[in-house]
Amino acid sequence: MHSTVYDIAIVGGGLAGLCLAIQAGKAGHNVVLFEKNNYPYHKVCGEYISNESWQFLETLGVPLQDYALPVINTLKVSSPSGQMLQAPLAQGGFGISRYKLDAALCALARNAGVQVLEGTKVENVTFVNNQFFIAVANQQYSAKVVCGTFGKRSNLDVKWQRQQKHTQSYIGVKYHVNYPVPTNEIQLHNFKDGYCGISAIEEGKACLCYLTTAAQLQKAGSIAKMEAQFLQKNKYLKHILTNATFLYTKPLTISQVSFAPKKAVENNVLCIGDAAGLISPLCGNGMSMAMHGSKIAFNAVQQFLQGTINRQQMEATYTHQWQKAFATRLFYGRLIQRFFGGTITTNIFLGLLKKLPKLINWLVAKTHGKPF
Ligand SMILES: Cc1cc2nc3c(=O)[nH]c(=O)nc-3n(C[C@H](O)[C@H](O)[C@H](O)COP(=O)(O)OP(=O)(O)OC[C@H]3O[C@@H](n4cnc5c(N)ncnc54)[C@H](O)[C@@H]3O)c2cc1C
């Protein structure tokens, strides 16, 4: 048992966890962050970040301007049968790999005095007598506040019985590729029961990432067979998959992705980012929600640690602010997700959007937020 009682213990060093750690470290709190992987590492993610987060990341100290990143201002969507829609993205975004971004944030967290424990998986978190105990291998840490930033699916979800048994389970697959996708475009190509995004990231590379059902993979038997049988039915995806140079030796995958609602506070732990609720990747906005969520959580935790609100008020404030910021976006994200996947519904939906370009802007606005 470590003798230090940390002000804040953060479980998971993705965007939500690292951004919270930097804010709390800069404010002078004693912070420990646990991340089961070692930086830098690749993560399944489309790597398109909406511009609402630009300013926030720069405030944390990420020198985005110096990275000369692709500026993305155009959306292209194709249906499985090859119908194509193009629309300007009013707010737009930029492309950066998680490999680069998460490692940069980790360095900033360390500079802010945060104790970042890499390669350290949290096995359990318990709350006894107003104090948290964090179990890691055969060691135990304690803290006044614990924030759960462990992403879409973690061992803690299982331990806390947060798994959603009766909802559709999705898988995500990602590659970095060399392929001449225009640097200002994010392309979203639909196929039966899934969709695949491609957009530019740093150093002339592109991120190719798709989501489909676990059942589809099971039916096909392997990723290669699934891509041949289903993805390549879309002529745009066929061109990408047969002409791109793949930069990983094998695809990066995740499973058991669920979009079912979750609670923002679980076992007195403030859950942030995907741990509080995952928005459909179609919206290209989960990373901004994770970062924005860290700011909302930090404000509530800061007040608690300064003694201006009690624990119950901190949990209630955070839950309320989280709902206010994200509940509508998640609702529209789920709604949009339903229209994609089926060949007929996607064709009808794209046909409708083509005739009503204002509807696209409206939907994009409903799933995105303002700079925070
Ligand atoms: C296929 C797909 C494509 C996507 N594309 C986009 C996109 O283009 N744009 C966008 O904005 N969003 C996209 N998203 C969503 C985005 O990836 C997430 O919303 C975002 O990563 C959430 O950040 P987070 O910090 O909550 O979780 P994560 O970034 O997943 O971080 C969670 C961290 O917790 C760690 N962890 C888990 N359990 C433990 C434990 N017990 N102990 C220690 N560490 C632990 C994990 O290793 C991980 O590093 C996509 C999602 C999917 C599935």
PDBQT file of the ligand as one rigid body, heavy atoms in Angstrom, charges set to zero:
ROOT
HETATM    1  C1  LIG A 401     -13.921   2.703 -35.278  1.00  0.00    +0.000 C 
HETATM    2  C2  LIG A 401     -13.893   4.007 -34.531  1.00  0.00    +0.000 A 
HETATM    3  C3  LIG A 401     -13.532   5.177 -35.206  1.00  0.00    +0.000 A 
HETATM    4  C4  LIG A 401     -13.525   6.409 -34.521  1.00  0.00    +0.000 A 
HETATM    5  N1  LIG A 401     -13.183   7.537 -35.200  1.00  0.00    +0.000 NA
HETATM    6  C5  LIG A 401     -13.209   8.743 -34.577  1.00  0.00    +0.000 A 
HETATM    7  C6  LIG A 401     -12.849   9.951 -35.257  1.00  0.00    +0.000 A 
HETATM    8  O1  LIG A 401     -12.458   9.952 -36.418  1.00  0.00    +0.000 OA
HETATM    9  N2  LIG A 401     -12.943  11.112 -34.560  1.00  0.00    +0.000 N 
HETATM   10  C7  LIG A 401     -13.331  11.180 -33.251  1.00  0.00    +0.000 A 
HETATM   11  O2  LIG A 401     -13.392  12.283 -32.681  1.00  0.00    +0.000 OA
HETATM   12  N3  LIG A 401     -13.624  10.047 -32.571  1.00  0.00    +0.000 NA
HETATM   13  C8  LIG A 401     -13.579   8.846 -33.197  1.00  0.00    +0.000 A 
HETATM   14  N4  LIG A 401     -13.867   7.701 -32.505  1.00  0.00    +0.000 N 
HETATM   15  C9  LIG A 401     -14.164   7.801 -31.072  1.00  0.00    +0.000 C 
HETATM   16  C10 LIG A 401     -12.881   8.056 -30.269  1.00  0.00    +0.000 C 
HETATM   17  O3  LIG A 401     -11.885   7.122 -30.596  1.00  0.00    +0.000 OA
HETATM   18  C11 LIG A 401     -13.181   7.968 -28.781  1.00  0.00    +0.000 C 
HETATM   19  O4  LIG A 401     -14.368   8.663 -28.498  1.00  0.00    +0.000 OA
HETATM   20  C12 LIG A 401     -12.040   8.537 -27.937  1.00  0.00    +0.000 C 
HETATM   21  O5  LIG A 401     -10.864   7.813 -28.142  1.00  0.00    +0.000 OA
HETATM   22  C13 LIG A 401     -12.428   8.504 -26.470  1.00  0.00    +0.000 C 
HETATM   23  O6  LIG A 401     -11.332   8.842 -25.654  1.00  0.00    +0.000 OA
HETATM   24  P1  LIG A 401     -11.221   8.239 -24.182  1.00  0.00    +0.000 P 
HETATM   25  O7  LIG A 401     -10.116   8.969 -23.535  1.00  0.00    +0.000 OA
HETATM   26  O8  LIG A 401     -12.564   8.222 -23.562  1.00  0.00    +0.000 OA
HETATM   27  O9  LIG A 401     -10.853   6.715 -24.395  1.00  0.00    +0.000 OA
HETATM   28  P2  LIG A 401      -9.546   6.074 -25.017  1.00  0.00    +0.000 P 
HETATM   29  O10 LIG A 401      -8.843   7.023 -25.898  1.00  0.00    +0.000 OA
HETATM   30  O11 LIG A 401      -9.974   4.766 -25.586  1.00  0.00    +0.000 OA
HETATM   31  O12 LIG A 401      -8.612   5.824 -23.754  1.00  0.00    +0.000 OA
HETATM   32  C14 LIG A 401      -8.910   4.900 -22.761  1.00  0.00    +0.000 C 
HETATM   33  C15 LIG A 401      -7.579   4.409 -22.173  1.00  0.00    +0.000 C 
HETATM   34  O13 LIG A 401      -7.798   3.666 -20.992  1.00  0.00    +0.000 OA
HETATM   35  C16 LIG A 401      -6.859   2.616 -20.939  1.00  0.00    +0.000 C 
HETATM   36  N5  LIG A 401      -7.392   1.612 -20.014  1.00  0.00    +0.000 N 
HETATM   37  C17 LIG A 401      -8.542   0.889 -20.134  1.00  0.00    +0.000 A 
HETATM   38  N6  LIG A 401      -8.729   0.120 -19.050  1.00  0.00    +0.000 NA
HETATM   39  C18 LIG A 401      -7.681   0.373 -18.224  1.00  0.00    +0.000 A 
HETATM   40  C19 LIG A 401      -7.310  -0.122 -16.936  1.00  0.00    +0.000 A 
HETATM   41  N7  LIG A 401      -8.070  -1.004 -16.290  1.00  0.00    +0.000 N 
HETATM   42  N8  LIG A 401      -6.165   0.336 -16.373  1.00  0.00    +0.000 NA
HETATM   43  C20 LIG A 401      -5.391   1.252 -17.017  1.00  0.00    +0.000 A 
HETATM   44  N9  LIG A 401      -5.688   1.733 -18.253  1.00  0.00    +0.000 NA
HETATM   45  C21 LIG A 401      -6.817   1.316 -18.827  1.00  0.00    +0.000 A 
HETATM   46  C22 LIG A 401      -6.754   2.167 -22.396  1.00  0.00    +0.000 C 
HETATM   47  O14 LIG A 401      -5.551   1.482 -22.647  1.00  0.00    +0.000 OA
HETATM   48  C23 LIG A 401      -6.827   3.506 -23.125  1.00  0.00    +0.000 C 
HETATM   49  O15 LIG A 401      -5.565   4.070 -23.376  1.00  0.00    +0.000 OA
HETATM   50  C24 LIG A 401     -13.861   6.460 -33.153  1.00  0.00    +0.000 A 
HETATM   51  C25 LIG A 401     -14.203   5.279 -32.474  1.00  0.00    +0.000 A 
HETATM   52  C26 LIG A 401     -14.212   4.056 -33.145  1.00  0.00    +0.000 A 
HETATM   53  C27 LIG A 401     -14.595   2.821 -32.411  1.00  0.00    +0.000 C 
ENDROOT
TORSDOF 0
